[in-house]
């Protein structure tokens, strides 16, 4: 049964209005999201660090006053968080001095003598040392490989050349690549791939991250003739388009 023409003419403005409202809502959500995430992270840090250490830093204040004025407790939580961050900064600066290194090495010798604590401490320390290297980046460059099967391509990051037992037990020259997930690149897979099976990309690591996080929506501009890859900034939801930055990557 066909609908009457007048019904289509009546519902068309309503559909257009609903579509405009939906687009405006998502544009506003994208604009508010960074602020919301920032507030969430700050509140998380204050609850995780400030609240437990408040009693230690401000033990001299009467608890009755804090309970009677909740806003004082919030201010003290923020101050405690700032004090902890300052102490961590001072500890980092102190560790660069000769006497600081002596105390840290003494502390590590004591910790490594405790059976269970030794395993946890050395594991965490090794992970932190790996990702805090300043002279050599963890991700060397962005690469393209066929995954999870032939004919399907994925973007990954080259982390190191093949070495150790893995390289010894394979008949091919392999490399280690990290294949991140979308839209959360902090998780992913470590793959040992034959070197000839990866394709080096001219885009920067930052552009590759934008491409992965956006699910392919933010793609750096590439000129096949010159081999230049032009960085693209994050899509502006208010304008509905991506803006190109003048930075280029030479092959």
matplotlib code that plots the C-alpha trace (Angstrom):
import matplotlib.pyplot as plt

x = [0.0, 1.5, 1.7, -0.1, 2.2, 1.1, 2.4, 5.9, 5.8, 4.8, 7.3, 10.3, 10.9, 10.6, 13.3, 15.5, 15.1, 15.9, 19.0, 20.2, 19.6, 21.5, 24.5, 24.5, 24.4, 27.4, 29.4, 28.8, 29.7, 33.0, 33.8, 32.9, 34.6, 38.2, 37.0, 35.1, 38.1, 40.4, 38.0, 37.7, 41.5, 42.0, 39.2, 40.7, 44.2, 42.8, 40.8, 43.7, 46.5, 45.1, 42.5, 44.7, 47.6, 45.6, 45.8, 49.6, 50.2, 47.5, 47.4, 47.5, 44.1, 41.1, 38.9, 35.8, 36.5, 37.0, 33.8, 31.8, 33.1, 33.3, 34.8, 37.9, 38.4, 38.3, 40.9, 43.1, 42.8, 43.9, 46.8, 47.9, 47.9, 50.1, 52.5, 52.9, 53.6, 56.2, 57.8, 58.0, 59.7, 62.2, 62.9, 63.6, 66.0, 67.6, 68.2, 70.5, 72.9, 75.7, 74.3, 70.9, 72.1, 73.8, 70.6, 68.6, 71.1, 71.1, 67.3, 67.3, 69.8, 67.5, 64.3, 65.9, 66.7, 63.0, 61.7, 58.2, 58.9, 62.0, 60.0, 57.4, 59.9, 62.3, 59.5, 57.9, 61.4, 62.2, 59.0, 59.4, 63.1, 62.0, 59.4, 61.4, 64.3, 64.9, 67.8, 65.9, 62.1, 60.1, 58.3, 60.9, 58.5, 55.1, 54.8, 52.1, 51.6, 49.0, 47.0, 45.1, 45.2, 46.5, 44.8, 43.9, 46.3, 46.9, 49.1, 51.7, 54.9, 58.3, 59.9, 63.1, 65.1, 64.9, 67.4, 67.9, 66.3, 63.4, 65.8, 68.0, 65.1, 63.6, 64.9, 64.0, 65.2, 62.3, 61.4, 59.2, 56.2, 53.4, 49.9, 47.6, 43.9, 41.3, 40.3, 42.5, 46.1, 47.4, 46.5, 47.5, 49.6, 53.3, 54.1, 57.3, 57.1, 59.6, 61.3, 60.3, 56.6, 56.4, 56.2, 57.7, 55.4, 56.4, 53.8, 55.0, 54.3, 51.9, 50.0, 49.7, 48.4, 45.7, 44.7, 44.3, 42.5, 40.1, 39.3, 40.6, 38.8, 41.9, 44.2, 47.5, 47.7, 50.2, 51.7, 52.7, 54.9, 57.0, 56.7, 55.7, 53.3, 51.6, 50.4, 46.7, 45.4, 42.5, 39.2, 37.3, 33.8, 32.5, 33.7, 33.2, 36.5, 40.2, 42.8, 46.2, 49.3, 52.3, 54.6, 55.8, 57.7, 60.4, 61.1]
y = [0.0, 3.3, 6.2, 9.4, 12.1, 14.6, 12.4, 12.3, 16.1, 16.4, 14.0, 15.2, 18.5, 16.4, 14.0, 16.9, 18.5, 15.3, 14.7, 18.3, 17.8, 14.5, 16.0, 19.0, 16.7, 14.6, 17.8, 19.2, 15.8, 15.8, 19.3, 18.6, 15.1, 16.5, 18.7, 15.8, 13.4, 16.0, 16.6, 12.8, 12.3, 15.1, 13.8, 10.3, 11.5, 13.5, 10.4, 8.1, 10.3, 13.3, 11.7, 8.9, 11.3, 14.1, 12.7, 12.5, 16.0, 17.8, 15.7, 18.8, 20.0, 19.0, 16.4, 18.1, 21.2, 19.2, 17.2, 20.4, 22.1, 19.5, 22.1, 22.3, 18.5, 19.0, 21.8, 19.7, 16.7, 19.0, 20.3, 16.8, 15.8, 18.7, 18.0, 14.4, 15.5, 18.0, 15.3, 13.0, 15.7, 16.4, 12.7, 12.5, 15.5, 14.0, 10.7, 12.4, 13.4, 11.2, 10.8, 10.2, 7.4, 5.9, 5.8, 4.4, 1.6, 0.8, 0.7, -1.6, -4.0, -4.3, -4.8, -7.4, -9.6, -10.0, -13.0, -11.9, -8.1, -8.8, -10.3, -7.5, -4.7, -5.9, -6.6, -3.2, -1.5, -3.3, -2.2, 1.4, 1.5, 0.2, 2.8, 5.7, 5.5, 9.0, 8.3, 5.7, 5.7, 2.5, 2.9, 3.4, 3.9, 3.0, 0.0, -1.8, -5.6, -8.1, -9.1, -11.2, -12.9, -12.3, -9.4, -7.5, -4.7, -3.3, -0.4, -1.4, 0.1, -1.3, -1.8, -3.7, -5.9, -9.7, -10.8, -13.5, -16.9, -15.9, -14.9, -17.9, -20.4, -19.0, -19.4, -15.9, -12.4, -11.3, -7.9, -7.1, -5.0, -3.8, -3.9, -1.6, -1.9, 0.7, 3.1, 2.3, 2.0, 1.1, -2.5, -4.6, -7.6, -8.2, -9.9, -11.4, -10.8, -11.6, -8.4, -8.8, -8.9, -5.4, -2.1, 1.0, 4.1, 7.7, 9.0, 9.9, 7.8, 10.6, 10.6, 6.8, 7.0, 9.6, 7.2, 4.3, 6.2, 7.8, 4.5, 5.7, 9.1, 11.2, 10.2, 12.1, 13.5, 11.6, 12.7, 9.7, 11.7, 13.4, 10.7, 13.3, 12.6, 15.7, 15.7, 16.2, 17.7, 16.2, 16.7, 19.8, 18.7, 22.2, 22.6, 18.9, 18.6, 18.0, 20.7, 20.0, 21.2, 22.5, 19.7, 17.2, 14.0, 13.4, 9.8]
z = [0.0, -1.1, 1.3, 0.3, -1.1, 1.5, 4.3, 2.8, 2.5, 6.2, 7.6, 5.6, 7.6, 10.9, 9.7, 8.6, 12.0, 13.9, 11.7, 12.4, 16.2, 16.1, 14.3, 16.6, 19.7, 18.5, 17.5, 21.0, 22.6, 20.7, 21.9, 25.6, 25.7, 26.2, 29.1, 30.6, 30.3, 31.9, 34.8, 35.2, 35.3, 37.8, 40.0, 39.8, 40.8, 43.7, 45.0, 44.4, 45.8, 47.7, 49.9, 51.3, 52.0, 53.5, 56.9, 56.6, 55.4, 57.5, 60.7, 62.8, 61.6, 63.8, 62.0, 63.4, 61.4, 58.2, 58.8, 59.5, 56.3, 53.4, 51.0, 53.3, 52.8, 49.0, 49.1, 51.3, 48.9, 46.0, 48.1, 49.1, 45.5, 44.5, 47.4, 46.3, 42.7, 44.1, 46.2, 43.2, 41.2, 44.0, 44.3, 40.5, 40.8, 43.9, 42.1, 39.6, 42.3, 43.5, 47.0, 45.6, 43.4, 46.5, 48.5, 45.6, 45.0, 48.7, 48.7, 45.6, 47.2, 50.2, 48.1, 45.9, 48.9, 49.7, 47.7, 46.5, 46.5, 44.4, 41.5, 41.4, 41.8, 39.1, 36.7, 37.1, 36.9, 33.7, 32.1, 33.2, 32.0, 28.6, 28.0, 29.6, 27.2, 25.9, 23.4, 21.5, 20.9, 21.6, 18.3, 15.5, 12.6, 11.3, 9.0, 7.0, 7.2, 6.1, 9.2, 10.2, 6.8, 3.3, 1.6, 4.8, 5.8, 9.2, 10.6, 13.2, 14.7, 14.4, 17.9, 17.3, 15.0, 15.6, 18.3, 20.9, 20.9, 18.6, 15.9, 16.4, 16.1, 13.0, 9.5, 8.5, 9.4, 11.7, 13.3, 16.3, 15.6, 17.9, 16.4, 18.4, 18.7, 17.7, 19.3, 22.3, 21.1, 24.6, 24.0, 21.1, 19.9, 19.7, 16.4, 15.1, 11.4, 8.6, 7.5, 3.9, 4.8, 6.2, 4.2, 5.7, 5.7, 5.3, 7.8, 11.3, 14.3, 15.5, 12.2, 12.4, 15.9, 14.8, 12.0, 14.4, 17.2, 14.7, 13.1, 9.7, 9.8, 10.1, 7.2, 6.4, 2.9, 0.7, -2.6, -4.7, -7.0, -4.3, -1.6, 1.0, 3.8, 5.2, 8.8, 9.4, 12.6, 14.6, 12.9, 14.1, 14.8, 14.6, 11.0, 10.1, 8.3, 9.0, 8.8, 7.4, 9.1, 7.2, 8.6, 6.0, 6.2, 3.6, 2.5]

ax = plt.figure().add_subplot(projection="3d")
ax.plot(x, y, z, "-o")
ax.set_aspect("equal")
plt.show()
